[in-house]
Amino acid sequence: MFGLSELAIILVVVAVVLAIKKLPELTRSAGKSARILKAEARAAKDADEPGTPRVIQGETVDREAPGTGTGTGNSTGAGTQDPPRA
C-alpha cells in the first residue's frame, strides 16, 4: 500500500499544515538560539587566549614590585574617605 518514504512525506506535510502558525516563531527562536550560541563560543575562545589581560574589579595590581606589597595601590581602603564635614 504505502512505503516507508511515502508515509514519512505524508507525516511531514501533516506536521507542517498543523504547525503553520507556529513556524515563524519557531524559526525566530532557533535563530536567536544560534546567535547566542555563536556569541558564547566566540567569548569562550577569546577567554582562552593567554595574551588577553583579565580585569578583576576591586583589586589593585602593582606591576613594578610584584609580591613586595610596597606598591602604590591601596588595597585596604584606609585613608580613602573624605573627612566628616562640620
PyMOL commands that place a pseudoatom at each C-alpha (Angstrom):
pseudoatom trace, name=CA, resn=MET, resi=1, chain=A, elem=C, hetatm=0, pos=[0.000, 0.000, 0.000]
pseudoatom trace, name=CA, resn=PHE, resi=2, chain=A, elem=C, hetatm=0, pos=[2.344, 2.755, 1.228]
pseudoatom trace, name=CA, resn=GLY, resi=3, chain=A, elem=C, hetatm=0, pos=[6.060, 2.515, 1.537]
pseudoatom trace, name=CA, resn=LEU, resi=4, chain=A, elem=C, hetatm=0, pos=[8.110, 3.987, 4.366]
pseudoatom trace, name=CA, resn=SER, resi=5, chain=A, elem=C, hetatm=0, pos=[9.228, 7.010, 2.332]
pseudoatom trace, name=CA, resn=GLU, resi=6, chain=A, elem=C, hetatm=0, pos=[5.664, 7.912, 1.284]
pseudoatom trace, name=CA, resn=LEU, resi=7, chain=A, elem=C, hetatm=0, pos=[4.478, 7.623, 4.876]
pseudoatom trace, name=CA, resn=ALA, resi=8, chain=A, elem=C, hetatm=0, pos=[7.307, 9.893, 6.053]
pseudoatom trace, name=CA, resn=ILE, resi=9, chain=A, elem=C, hetatm=0, pos=[6.436, 12.524, 3.425]
pseudoatom trace, name=CA, resn=ILE, resi=10, chain=A, elem=C, hetatm=0, pos=[2.766, 12.449, 4.431]
pseudoatom trace, name=CA, resn=LEU, resi=11, chain=A, elem=C, hetatm=0, pos=[3.678, 12.848, 8.121]
pseudoatom trace, name=CA, resn=VAL, resi=12, chain=A, elem=C, hetatm=0, pos=[5.941, 15.814, 7.353]
pseudoatom trace, name=CA, resn=VAL, resi=13, chain=A, elem=C, hetatm=0, pos=[3.212, 17.506, 5.291]
pseudoatom trace, name=CA, resn=VAL, resi=14, chain=A, elem=C, hetatm=0, pos=[0.619, 16.948, 8.036]
pseudoatom trace, name=CA, resn=ALA, resi=15, chain=A, elem=C, hetatm=0, pos=[3.018, 18.322, 10.678]
pseudoatom trace, name=CA, resn=VAL, resi=16, chain=A, elem=C, hetatm=0, pos=[3.690, 21.428, 8.559]
pseudoatom trace, name=CA, resn=VAL, resi=17, chain=A, elem=C, hetatm=0, pos=[-0.016, 22.021, 7.948]
pseudoatom trace, name=CA, resn=LEU, resi=18, chain=A, elem=C, hetatm=0, pos=[-0.877, 21.678, 11.627]
pseudoatom trace, name=CA, resn=ALA, resi=19, chain=A, elem=C, hetatm=0, pos=[2.061, 23.818, 12.833]
pseudoatom trace, name=CA, resn=ILE, resi=20, chain=A, elem=C, hetatm=0, pos=[1.926, 26.527, 10.135]
pseudoatom trace, name=CA, resn=LYS, resi=21, chain=A, elem=C, hetatm=0, pos=[1.039, 29.215, 12.699]
pseudoatom trace, name=CA, resn=LYS, resi=22, chain=A, elem=C, hetatm=0, pos=[3.986, 28.331, 14.931]
pseudoatom trace, name=CA, resn=LEU, resi=23, chain=A, elem=C, hetatm=0, pos=[6.649, 28.018, 12.217]
pseudoatom trace, name=CA, resn=PRO, resi=24, chain=A, elem=C, hetatm=0, pos=[7.706, 31.721, 12.126]
pseudoatom trace, name=CA, resn=GLU, resi=25, chain=A, elem=C, hetatm=0, pos=[8.021, 31.779, 15.911]
pseudoatom trace, name=CA, resn=LEU, resi=26, chain=A, elem=C, hetatm=0, pos=[9.984, 28.519, 15.937]
pseudoatom trace, name=CA, resn=THR, resi=27, chain=A, elem=C, hetatm=0, pos=[12.394, 29.685, 13.244]
pseudoatom trace, name=CA, resn=ARG, resi=28, chain=A, elem=C, hetatm=0, pos=[12.862, 33.023, 15.007]
pseudoatom trace, name=CA, resn=SER, resi=29, chain=A, elem=C, hetatm=0, pos=[13.677, 31.352, 18.319]
pseudoatom trace, name=CA, resn=ALA, resi=30, chain=A, elem=C, hetatm=0, pos=[16.032, 28.916, 16.581]
pseudoatom trace, name=CA, resn=GLY, resi=31, chain=A, elem=C, hetatm=0, pos=[17.841, 31.894, 15.015]
pseudoatom trace, name=CA, resn=LYS, resi=32, chain=A, elem=C, hetatm=0, pos=[18.153, 33.630, 18.378]
pseudoatom trace, name=CA, resn=SER, resi=33, chain=A, elem=C, hetatm=0, pos=[19.494, 30.449, 19.943]
pseudoatom trace, name=CA, resn=ALA, resi=34, chain=A, elem=C, hetatm=0, pos=[22.060, 30.072, 17.166]
pseudoatom trace, name=CA, resn=ARG, resi=35, chain=A, elem=C, hetatm=0, pos=[23.227, 33.690, 17.595]
pseudoatom trace, name=CA, resn=ILE, resi=36, chain=A, elem=C, hetatm=0, pos=[23.544, 33.269, 21.373]
pseudoatom trace, name=CA, resn=LEU, resi=37, chain=A, elem=C, hetatm=0, pos=[25.475, 30.028, 20.952]
pseudoatom trace, name=CA, resn=LYS, resi=38, chain=A, elem=C, hetatm=0, pos=[27.796, 31.648, 18.405]
pseudoatom trace, name=CA, resn=ALA, resi=39, chain=A, elem=C, hetatm=0, pos=[28.437, 34.645, 20.697]
pseudoatom trace, name=CA, resn=GLU, resi=40, chain=A, elem=C, hetatm=0, pos=[29.148, 32.400, 23.689]
pseudoatom trace, name=CA, resn=ALA, resi=41, chain=A, elem=C, hetatm=0, pos=[31.534, 30.249, 21.641]
pseudoatom trace, name=CA, resn=ARG, resi=42, chain=A, elem=C, hetatm=0, pos=[33.375, 33.382, 20.489]
pseudoatom trace, name=CA, resn=ALA, resi=43, chain=A, elem=C, hetatm=0, pos=[33.585, 34.669, 24.078]
pseudoatom trace, name=CA, resn=ALA, resi=44, chain=A, elem=C, hetatm=0, pos=[34.924, 31.326, 25.296]
pseudoatom trace, name=CA, resn=LYS, resi=45, chain=A, elem=C, hetatm=0, pos=[37.527, 31.330, 22.523]
pseudoatom trace, name=CA, resn=ASP, resi=46, chain=A, elem=C, hetatm=0, pos=[38.598, 34.893, 23.393]
pseudoatom trace, name=CA, resn=ALA, resi=47, chain=A, elem=C, hetatm=0, pos=[38.859, 33.992, 27.084]
pseudoatom trace, name=CA, resn=ASP, resi=48, chain=A, elem=C, hetatm=0, pos=[41.218, 31.105, 26.301]
pseudoatom trace, name=CA, resn=GLU, resi=49, chain=A, elem=C, hetatm=0, pos=[43.822, 33.329, 24.615]
pseudoatom trace, name=CA, resn=PRO, resi=50, chain=A, elem=C, hetatm=0, pos=[46.772, 33.776, 27.011]
pseudoatom trace, name=CA, resn=GLY, resi=51, chain=A, elem=C, hetatm=0, pos=[47.688, 37.319, 25.851]
pseudoatom trace, name=CA, resn=THR, resi=52, chain=A, elem=C, hetatm=0, pos=[44.367, 38.805, 26.911]
pseudoatom trace, name=CA, resn=PRO, resi=53, chain=A, elem=C, hetatm=0, pos=[44.593, 40.601, 30.280]
pseudoatom trace, name=CA, resn=ARG, resi=54, chain=A, elem=C, hetatm=0, pos=[41.948, 39.786, 32.870]
pseudoatom trace, name=CA, resn=VAL, resi=55, chain=A, elem=C, hetatm=0, pos=[40.288, 42.597, 34.794]
pseudoatom trace, name=CA, resn=ILE, resi=56, chain=A, elem=C, hetatm=0, pos=[39.135, 41.813, 38.304]
pseudoatom trace, name=CA, resn=GLN, resi=57, chain=A, elem=C, hetatm=0, pos=[37.092, 44.547, 39.956]
pseudoatom trace, name=CA, resn=GLY, resi=58, chain=A, elem=C, hetatm=0, pos=[38.208, 45.758, 43.362]
pseudoatom trace, name=CA, resn=GLU, resi=59, chain=A, elem=C, hetatm=0, pos=[41.870, 44.737, 43.215]
pseudoatom trace, name=CA, resn=THR, resi=60, chain=A, elem=C, hetatm=0, pos=[44.897, 46.896, 42.520]
pseudoatom trace, name=CA, resn=VAL, resi=61, chain=A, elem=C, hetatm=0, pos=[47.873, 45.201, 40.899]
pseudoatom trace, name=CA, resn=ASP, resi=62, chain=A, elem=C, hetatm=0, pos=[51.323, 46.782, 41.111]
pseudoatom trace, name=CA, resn=ARG, resi=63, chain=A, elem=C, hetatm=0, pos=[53.404, 45.571, 38.199]
pseudoatom trace, name=CA, resn=GLU, resi=64, chain=A, elem=C, hetatm=0, pos=[56.694, 47.247, 39.241]
pseudoatom trace, name=CA, resn=ALA, resi=65, chain=A, elem=C, hetatm=0, pos=[57.147, 45.432, 42.546]
pseudoatom trace, name=CA, resn=PRO, resi=66, chain=A, elem=C, hetatm=0, pos=[55.391, 42.070, 42.458]
pseudoatom trace, name=CA, resn=GLY, resi=67, chain=A, elem=C, hetatm=0, pos=[54.968, 40.338, 45.792]
pseudoatom trace, name=CA, resn=THR, resi=68, chain=A, elem=C, hetatm=0, pos=[56.614, 43.045, 47.910]
pseudoatom trace, name=CA, resn=GLY, resi=69, chain=A, elem=C, hetatm=0, pos=[53.458, 44.840, 48.952]
pseudoatom trace, name=CA, resn=THR, resi=70, chain=A, elem=C, hetatm=0, pos=[55.161, 48.226, 48.567]
pseudoatom trace, name=CA, resn=GLY, resi=71, chain=A, elem=C, hetatm=0, pos=[53.201, 49.300, 45.534]
pseudoatom trace, name=CA, resn=THR, resi=72, chain=A, elem=C, hetatm=0, pos=[51.203, 52.465, 45.151]
pseudoatom trace, name=CA, resn=GLY, resi=73, chain=A, elem=C, hetatm=0, pos=[47.888, 50.614, 45.275]
pseudoatom trace, name=CA, resn=ASN, resi=74, chain=A, elem=C, hetatm=0, pos=[45.866, 50.880, 48.449]
pseudoatom trace, name=CA, resn=SER, resi=75, chain=A, elem=C, hetatm=0, pos=[44.182, 47.513, 48.913]
pseudoatom trace, name=CA, resn=THR, resi=76, chain=A, elem=C, hetatm=0, pos=[42.914, 48.180, 52.444]
pseudoatom trace, name=CA, resn=GLY, resi=77, chain=A, elem=C, hetatm=0, pos=[40.970, 51.325, 51.620]
pseudoatom trace, name=CA, resn=ALA, resi=78, chain=A, elem=C, hetatm=0, pos=[42.397, 53.185, 54.649]
pseudoatom trace, name=CA, resn=GLY, resi=79, chain=A, elem=C, hetatm=0, pos=[42.573, 56.930, 54.194]
pseudoatom trace, name=CA, resn=THR, resi=80, chain=A, elem=C, hetatm=0, pos=[40.409, 56.990, 51.103]
pseudoatom trace, name=CA, resn=GLN, resi=81, chain=A, elem=C, hetatm=0, pos=[37.344, 58.516, 52.735]
pseudoatom trace, name=CA, resn=ASP, resi=82, chain=A, elem=C, hetatm=0, pos=[36.668, 62.223, 52.941]
pseudoatom trace, name=CA, resn=PRO, resi=83, chain=A, elem=C, hetatm=0, pos=[36.827, 63.776, 56.444]
pseudoatom trace, name=CA, resn=PRO, resi=84, chain=A, elem=C, hetatm=0, pos=[33.448, 64.449, 58.061]
pseudoatom trace, name=CA, resn=ARG, resi=85, chain=A, elem=C, hetatm=0, pos=[32.001, 67.897, 57.452]
pseudoatom trace, name=CA, resn=ALA, resi=86, chain=A, elem=C, hetatm=0, pos=[31.261, 70.160, 60.403]
for i in range(1, 86): cmd.bond("trace and resi %d" % i, "trace and resi %d" % (i + 1))
show_as sticks, trace
zoom trace
